[in-house]
Amino acid sequence: MHKFELGGEVVPSLVEAPVKRLGRWYTVELNDVGRVEEVRNKLLRGLKRIDGCGLPGKLKVWYLKFGLMPRVLWPLMMYDIAIGHVERMEVVVSGFVRRWLGVPRCLTNIAFYGQGGKLQFPLSSLTEEFKVVRVREFMMTYLEKSSHRLWAFIALFFIYLFILVENLTLIGLIVLEKQLHQPVYIFLSNLAMIDIVGISATVPRVLYSLVVTNKISFPICVAQVFFLHFYGTTQIYLFALMSIDRYIAIRCPLRYNVLMTNSRTHKVNVLMMSSVMLMVLGFVILLLRLKFCEQKLLPNSFCSHVGLFKLACDDTTFNNVYGTVVTLLNTGVSLVVIAWSYVCILWACLRQRQRSDGVNKAVHTCVTHFISLLHL
């Protein structure tokens, strides 16, 4: 058999030694039959070790839930293990837990692990946890069955390419042209960068779904939620900042260069994006605490906070309240600031002595921003 070498060192084959990749071991059999016994032995050793320690029963259950269970669930998620094997492991776990808590054997698993009654144990069964991690392996985005997927892929690809080139060209011009190093163009370049973030978070994944598969892993889905909400919130904040910038330019033209310096503009952008990032992290944290049911079909072709938490089995009140409050505050405050700024701009321009010049100045200042606002 030919031996492969890398840097003078012989690379062993699967026959000689198993290979580990991304936390999963691959053997010469190329199946997961032997992993069932390995996981069962690991679980049994852990249970016996907990049982032999001198801790009270409640602390033993606590260590089982937060110490041993995550270690067992990881291989259950990585390998293709049938649920029947997991149910037999659960019988062993339930026997130890009943002995630690002094619960009679006649108490069924439904009463023991059920969450619908008034008397609830702070436990979840191994089978339910197994279903949760399996559901979290992937979601499925919604795509209508159509024979025109290839044409949709081509059209969407060229639209994405056009928007990408357009925004990159705008950013390049603002960076290279020194005359454009002004607050209004700094905000405009940031808006172009955010557009790239937003479209890159959705369109490539939709293109992949059109030609390959509409399955998406849970971590990628959560990452898409983060970037989508970051894009939407940052965009409307940038429009509000641009309207304030134009108001200062019209209202205080002689003090504009003192009030709106490039350094101050960069600081405002960093502060705004940092606050948006913290708000959006709240969506991610609230999603990660949820357990998901068997239903895995998302209502859209992309992942959103609302679309994802509606698939959860847990109580989603916090997700609903947090999402509603953050959306109303961000959208409401930003739109009020934008409307107030442009009303003041129009009023200041129209009060000038030369009315025609005032109207032209107002139109020149506001029309481009109004066109940009139509994208919201």
N, C-alpha and C positions, 0 to 999 in steps of 0.2 A: 504494500500500500504506500502510495506517495505521501511523504510528509511535507507539510507546509511550514516554512520558517519565516519569522519576523524579527529582524535585527539579530540574526544568529540564534534565536531561541525557537525551538520546535513548538508549534501550536498543536495541542492535543485535539483529537477528534472526539465526537460524542461517544464513541465506543470506549475510549480511554477515560474520559472525565466529562461530567455534565457541565453545561454552560448556563450561567446566570445572566439574564438580561431584564432590566427594569423590574427587579424583584421577583422574577419568575425563573425557575430552573427548567432547563430542557435536557432530556435524557435521550438515549438512543431509541427508546420505544416511541417517542414523540406523541405520547398520550398522558393523561392525568390519572390513570387507574391507580398507580402506586401512591399518589399523593393523598388519597382518601385515608389510607391507613396511617400515613405520616401525620396528617392533621388530627386524626382521632387520638393517636398516641401523645401528641403535643398537648391536646386538651386534657387528656387523662392525667398526664404528669403534672400539669398546672393545678388541676383540681385536688390531687393528692397532696401537693405541696401546700396549698392553701388550707386544706383540711388538717394537716399536721401541725400548723402553727398554733400558737397559744392565744390568738385573737378571739374576741367575742364573735358570735354568729353574725351580727349585723356588719361588723367590719370585714368579715370574710366575704359577705355578699358584695360589699362596696368594692373590695379588691377584685372580685370576680368581674364586676361590671366595668370598672375603669382600668384594670390592669391586664387581666387575661383575655377578656372578650375582644378587645381591639387586635390583639396578637393572633387570635384565631380567625377573626373575620378577614384579615388581610389575605391569607392563602385561600380562603373560601371565595374571595372576590377574584383572585388572580387565576385560579385553576377552574377547569370545567368539572364541577362536582355536582352530582344530582341532589335534588332537595330531599330525597329519601334518606340519604346518608346524613344530611344535616338534622333531620327529624330524629334519627336514632341517637345522634350526639346530644340533642336536646333532652332526651329521656335521661341520659346520664347526668347532665347538668342539673336538671330538676330534682333528681334524687339527692344530690349533695346539698342543694339550696334548701330543700325541705328539712333535711337533718340539721342544718345550721340554724334555721329559724324556728325549729320545733313545730313545723306545720304538719298535720296528719296527712298520710299518703292518700286518703280518700278525697282530698281536695283536688279537683280537676285542674288541668292546665288553663282552661278557659277562665276559671275563677282566679287562678294564680297569676296569670299574665294579662288578664283583661283590663282594659282602660275605660270601660263604659259604666262600671258600677260606682257606688259611693265609697266602698272600701277597696282601695287600690294599693298594690305593692309597687314600690318604685323600681320595677323590673320590666324588662322586655325579653321575650323569648329569643333563643338563638335563631329559630326559623324566621321570625319576623325581621330580625336584624340582617339575616342573610338575604331576604327579599329586598330590603332597603338598599343594601350595597349593590345588589344586582341591578336594581332599577337605576341606581346612580351611575352605572357603567355607561349608559347611553340614553339619550332621549331621541325622539323622532320629530323632525320639523315637518310642518304641514306643507304639502305640495299637491296641487290638483293633478290628477291623471290626464295627460295630454300627449298627443302625438307630435306636438310642435316644440318639444323641449330643446331640440338642437337649435332651432331658430331663436328661441328665447335665450339660450346660452350665448349665441353669437351677438345678438342685440345688446344684451346686458353687459357682455364683455367689452364691447366697443364704447358703450356709455361710460362704464367704469374707467376705461383707458382715457377717454376724452376728459373726464372730470379730473382724473389724476394729473394728466399733463397740464391742464389749465391751471390748477392750483399750484403745482410745482413751478410753472413758468412765472406766475404772479409772485411767489415767494422769492424766486431767483432775481427777478427785476428789483424788488424792494431791497434785497440784501446787497446787490451789486451797485445800484444807483444811489449815490450819497445824498442826492437832493430829496430822496424819498425817505430818508431817516428822520421821520417826524412822527409824533404820536398817532395821528390818524392812520398813517400807513403801517405803523407797528401793530395797531389793532386789526387792520385789514389782513396783514400777514398771519397773525394769530388765528383769525377767522378761517383763512385758507388751510392752515395746518389742522385745525379742528375738523374741517370738512374732510380732509384726507383720513383722519382717524375714524370718523363716523362711517364713511363709505367703505373703508378697508375692514371695518369690523363686521360688516354685513354682506357685501356683495361677493367677495371671494367664497364665503361659506355657502351662499345660495348657488353660485356657479358649480361648486363641488357637489351640492345636492342634486343639481339638474342632470349631471352626467355620471356620477358615481353612486352615491347613496345619500339618503336624507337622515341617516343616523349621525348623532353628534354626542360626544362624551359629556358627562356632567361638568367636569372642570372647564372644558372649552365653552360650554353653554353659560356658566357663571362668568367667565372672562368676557364673553360677548355682552352680557348684561352690564358689566362694569363699564366697558368702553362705550356702549350705546348711550347709557345714562350720563356718562361723563361728557360725551359729545353734545347731547341735547341741552344739558344744563349750562355748559360752558358757552355754547353758541348764543343762547338768549342773554346771558350775562355780558357777552362781548357787545351785542347790539345795544344794551343799556349803557355800557361804558362809552361806546362810540357816540351815542346821542348826547351824553353829558359833555363829551369832548367838543362836539359841534356847538352846544349851547354856550360853553365858555368862550369858544372862538368868536361867536357872534355877539355875546353879551359884554365880554371884556377883551376886545381885540388887542389893546395896548399891553395888557398884563398876561396875555395868553402864553407867551414864550417863557414867562416866569412861573406861571402856575402849572403848565403842562410841559415839563421837561421830559427828555427821553428816559432819564434815570427813574424819575417818578412813575412814568408809564410802565416800565419794566417791573417795578416793585408792585404796582397795582395788579398787573397780570399774574405775577407769581402768587400774590396773596389770594386773588380770585380763584386761580386753578387749584391751589392747595385746599381752600375751603370746599370747593366742589368735589375734590377727590375724597375728602373726609365724609361728605354727605353721601356720596355714591358707595363708599365702603360700608355704610350702614345697610344698604340693600344687600350687599354680598354677605355680610355677617348674618343678617336675618334669614337669608336663603340657606346658608350652610347648616343652620340648626334644625332644618325641617327634614322630616321623613316623607318619602314619596310612595305613592300607591302603585298598583300594577299598571295603571294607565300612563303611557309615556308619550302620547302624541301631543305636541305643542300646537296651539291654535294658529301660529304664524310660521312663516318660513325662516324666522330668526328667533332668538331667545330674548325675552323681556322679563322684567321683574314680575309683572302681573301674570303673564302667561305661564311662568314657572311656578309661582307659589300656589296657583289654582290647582295644580296637580298634586299638591301635598296632602297627606293624611292628617297632619297635625293641625292645631289651632293656628290660623294665619291672621289673627286679629292685629298683632303688632305689625306684620308686614303691610296690611291694608291701611292701618292708621298712619304709619310712618310714610308710606308711599303717597297717600293723599295729602298729608300735611306738607311734605317737602315739595310736591308738585305745585300745590296751590300757592305756597309761599314764593317759590322760585318764579313761577309764571306770573303770578299776580303782581308781585313787587316789581319785577322787570318791566312788565307792560305798563304799569303806572309810571315808572321812571321814564320810559321811552315816550309815552304820550305827553307827559308833563314837559319834557325837554323840547319836543317838537312844537308844542303849542306855544311855549315861551319863545322859541326861535322865530316862528311865524309872526308872533305879536311884535317882537323886537324889530324884525325886518320891515313890517308893514307900517310901523310908526315913524319910519324915516321920512325926511322931507320929500325927497324924490321918490314918489310912490312906485314908479316903474322900476327904478333901480332896486328898491326894497323887495319888490315881488320877484325880480330876477335873482336877487341874492338868496331869497328864501327857497326858490325853486332849485337853484344850483346846489344849495346846501342839503336839502332834504330829499330830493327825488331819488338819488342813488341809494340812500339809506332805505327809503320806502321799497324800492325794488328788491333790496336784500332781505327786507323783512317779509316779503311774500314767500320766501323759502321756508319760513317757520311753520 
